[in-house]
Amino acid sequence: MYRAKGGEIILNAQTMKWVEMAATLLVIVGALNWGLVGLGGFMGANWNVVNMVLGAWPQVEWIVYVLVGASGLWLFYDWWMKMSKK
């Protein structure tokens, strides 16, 4: 990562790989969590794993949800940019 003359931050390919990997992992965690919440709802149980693990720290739990949402937006943007180049 470095700054160009205009001050904007330019990410190199290695940094982008890590960002994409972290975003993908967070989206998978979010998808599995929501799947378990849905299944638990049908079975009369609360299977919100993020809440089970981080329920004692609600602010940290909310940060995880925000990061999952931001990761989803990032992956959508990345996908959109790749599709628009074709």
Legacy VTK file of the C-alpha trace (Angstrom):
# vtk DataFile Version 3.0
C-alpha trace
ASCII
DATASET POLYDATA
POINTS 86 float
0.000 0.000 0.000
1.337 3.434 -0.879
0.121 6.970 -1.521
0.063 8.430 -5.001
0.844 12.104 -5.696
-2.797 13.114 -5.173
-2.812 11.540 -1.713
-5.120 8.652 -2.598
-4.215 5.277 -1.195
-3.387 2.618 -3.759
-3.578 -1.003 -2.653
-1.238 -3.519 -4.211
-2.349 -6.976 -5.386
-1.161 -8.731 -2.208
-3.174 -6.366 0.010
-6.233 -6.820 -2.202
-5.938 -10.617 -1.844
-6.035 -10.269 1.952
-8.986 -7.865 1.832
-10.915 -10.214 -0.442
-10.064 -13.256 1.705
-11.142 -11.506 4.915
-14.347 -10.255 3.283
-15.153 -13.725 1.951
-14.570 -15.310 5.355
-16.834 -12.772 7.069
-19.584 -13.268 4.484
-19.387 -17.050 4.973
-19.632 -16.591 8.760
-22.635 -14.301 8.262
-24.342 -16.686 5.844
-23.867 -19.671 8.147
-25.069 -17.655 11.124
-28.243 -16.537 9.324
-28.852 -20.085 8.111
-28.632 -21.346 11.680
-30.894 -18.524 12.911
-33.485 -19.587 10.326
-33.236 -23.300 11.173
-33.354 -22.516 14.870
-36.510 -20.473 14.305
-38.237 -23.510 12.790
-37.125 -25.669 15.709
-37.943 -23.172 18.436
-34.302 -22.531 19.345
-31.905 -19.596 19.224
-28.917 -20.702 17.142
-27.370 -17.278 16.630
-23.737 -18.357 16.967
-22.365 -14.803 16.937
-24.661 -13.965 19.851
-23.738 -17.169 21.668
-20.017 -16.390 21.381
-20.104 -12.610 21.836
-23.395 -12.064 23.684
-21.590 -10.821 26.792
-20.119 -7.984 24.680
-22.993 -6.573 22.612
-20.857 -3.806 21.086
-18.373 -6.384 19.752
-21.296 -8.425 18.405
-22.609 -5.356 16.574
-19.148 -4.686 15.143
-19.104 -8.234 13.743
-22.493 -7.631 12.101
-21.289 -4.326 10.624
-18.121 -6.001 9.320
-20.182 -8.806 7.752
-22.401 -6.214 6.047
-19.425 -4.167 4.854
-17.807 -7.352 3.551
-20.929 -8.189 1.585
-20.936 -4.716 0.051
-17.229 -5.005 -0.790
-17.678 -8.388 -2.479
-20.671 -7.082 -4.417
-18.646 -4.044 -5.568
-15.697 -6.274 -6.507
-17.974 -8.618 -8.454
-19.674 -5.671 -10.195
-16.355 -4.195 -11.266
-15.145 -7.556 -12.610
-18.395 -8.128 -14.526
-18.402 -4.639 -16.027
-14.916 -5.200 -17.508
-16.096 -8.168 -19.603
LINES 1 87
86 0 1 2 3 4 5 6 7 8 9 10 11 12 13 14 15 16 17 18 19 20 21 22 23 24 25 26 27 28 29 30 31 32 33 34 35 36 37 38 39 40 41 42 43 44 45 46 47 48 49 50 51 52 53 54 55 56 57 58 59 60 61 62 63 64 65 66 67 68 69 70 71 72 73 74 75 76 77 78 79 80 81 82 83 84 85
